[in-house]
């Protein structure tokens, strides 16, 4: 018997009350089995209580934020892969569905800190911009190595969701994807834009799945709740 798992990736949760309500209604409408949020602020109203299980990992800063994974299936193990010298991070959960245990990673790689507004780029000092990008690439590479080292010890089928802050032409994309499936390439359509950049479509948010999964669907949503667009993949696996 086959079963479907719908994985929803949402980059940022805005804290404004009216946006909160719209996001919750949107998530309820799409009804994912697993929800990954990369820039998560804790909810005082427990508005995501319709998920039975969750794992949140928040920074120790005064303004709490971090990452979260919500699931309708039991979470039997969870943890964090600590990225040094940054607020970016990766977390994971082991989820039981039927007879299978699935490892889900939620990854947020280092931002390159580029202001994509043309006027800002024109006024940017080129040497400072280059140094910042070079530092960002170096940190992304190191974070990728930490993720892959952790993944290498996993005995379960793996799904990786996340904001890579880089494109499908990048080193970090190729390394993290490895022999996994890019669910957009398997079942998506069009450019698959996930970042709101008006001059050309950028796809920097991804859902990768183990080869054992069949990718039965992929959708990039046009709802605007931040500068990223939500994405969702539907996977199936023999029970």
N, C-alpha and C positions, 0 to 999 in steps of 0.2 A: 504494500500500500504506500502511495506517495502522500506527502504532506507539504503544504506551502508555508513559508515563513516570509513575512513582509518586513523588510528592514528600512527604516526611515532615518535619514541623516539631516539634521538641522544644525546649521553652524552657530547661530547666535540667538539668545533669548533676550529680547529687549524688556526692560523693567517697567515701561510705562503701562498703566493699568488697562487702557483701551486696547493696546497691542497685545497684552497678556491674554485678554479674553478672546481676541481673534485667533491667536496662535493655538490656544486650547481647543477652540471650536474646530479649527482646521485639522488638528491632530485627531480629534474624535471622529471627524468625518472620514479621514483616510484610514483610520483604525489599523495602524501598524502593529505587528507583534513585538517588534523591538525598535526602540527609539534611541538614537545616539545624538547627543548635543555636545558640541565642542566648547562653546563659550556659555557656560551655564551659571545662572544666579539662583540661589536657593529660593524656593517658593514658600512664603509664609502661609499662603492660603491652601496649600496641599492640593493644588489644582490638577495635578497629574495622578491623583490617587486611584484613577481607573486602571492604572498599571499595577499589577499585583506585586511586582518585584522591582527593585532599583539598586543602583550603586552610584554614589556621588563621591567625587574627590575634589575638594575645594582648597584653594590657596590659603595660606595663613595670613594674608594681608587683611587690612581693616575692612576693605570692601571685598566681601567673599565672592569668588567666582572660580570656576574650574570646569570639570567635565562630568557628564552623567550618562548612564545607560539605564533605560527603563525596559522592562520585559513583562510579557504576559506568561512566560514560562519560568519555572524555578531557576534561580541563580544559586549555584552550589559552591562557587568560588569566585573571588574577585581580587583585584589588586591594581597597583599603580606602577608604571615604569617612570621613575623620576628623571626628568631632563634637568641637568644642572644649569644654574645661572640664567633662568628664564621662568616665566609663568606658563609657558607652553608645556604640554605633557602628553602622555598616552596612558590610557587605562584599559582594563580588560575584565571580562566576566566569562565564566563557564556556565552555559545554559543547558538544561536538560529538556529535550523534546523527544517524546517516545522512548526508544531505546538508545538514542544518541545523545552525546554531550558535544556541544558546539562552543568553540572559543570565539568570542567577538571582541575585537580591538576597536577602541575609539581613539583616534590619533589627531593631534593638533600640532603640526610642525611650526617651527619658528617663522614669524613674519619677516619679509624682506624690508618692511617699513618703507614702502614706496607710495607716495601720494600720487594717485593716478590722475589727478586733475592737471590738465595741460599747463595752465598758468603756473601752478606750483612747480612742475617739472622744468619749465623754462627758467625759473628763478633759482633752481637748485644748483649749488656748487657741485660741479661734475666730479671732482676728486672725492668730496665727502660722500656723494651718492654712490660712487664706485666702491669705496671702502665699506659703506654700510651694506651694500648688496653682497660684497665678498664675505663679510662677516656672517651675514644671514645664510648664505650658501654653505659655509663651513659648519655652522650650527645645525642646519638641516641634515647635512651628511652625518654628523656625529649622532644626532637623534635617531636617524634611520638605522644606524649601526646598532644602537641600543635596542631598538624595537626588534630588529631581525635576530639579534642574539637571544632575546626573550622568546620570540616566536619559535626559534630553533629547538627549544626544550618542550614545546607543546606536542602532545600526543593526539590531540583532537583535530577535527576538521575546522578550518579557520575562515572567519570573515573579518575583513578590515574595512572600517568606515573612517572617514576623516577629511579634514581640511589640511591639505599638504602645503598650502601657500606657494604652490608651484604647479606647472602645467604637465600635461601628458608627454611632453617632449623632454622632461627633466631627468636628471640622474636619480633623484629620490623616487620619482614615479617608477622608473624601470627597476630599481632595486627592491622597492616594497612590493610591487606587483609580482616580480619573479615569475613563477609558474601558476599564479592565481589568475582567475578570470576578471577582466574589467567588465563589470555588469552593464555599463553603458554601451560598450562595444558589442556586447552579446545581444542586447535587446532594446537599446535606446535608439533615438531618431534625431536627425538634425545635428546642430553643433554641440548640443548638450551644455550650454552655457550655465555655469553655476555662480559666477561673480559678476556684479553689476558694473561693467566697464563699457561705456557707450560707443567706443570706437571699433571694437571687434569682440567677438565672443571668447570668454576665457572659461576654461573648465579646470578648476583647481580643487574641487571636492569630489571624492571618489568612494565607491563601494566595490571592493574586491572580494571574490569568493573562491573557495577551494574548488578544484576541478571536479570533485565528487558531486557538487551541486549542479542542478540544471537551472539556468536563469530563465524564468518564465515571463518576466516583465521588468521594465525599467521606465521611470518617469522623472522628468525634471519639471518642477512646478514653477509657475510664474508669479506666485504670491510673493509680495515684497514685504518682509518683516525686518530685513537688515540689508547689508550690501551683498549677501549671498542668497542663493535660491535653494530651497529644500530639494532633496532627491530621494527616490525610493526604489528599491529593487525587490522583486519577488523571486524567492528561491525555493526549490523543492529537493527533497532527498528521500530515498526509500526508507521506510520505517522498518 
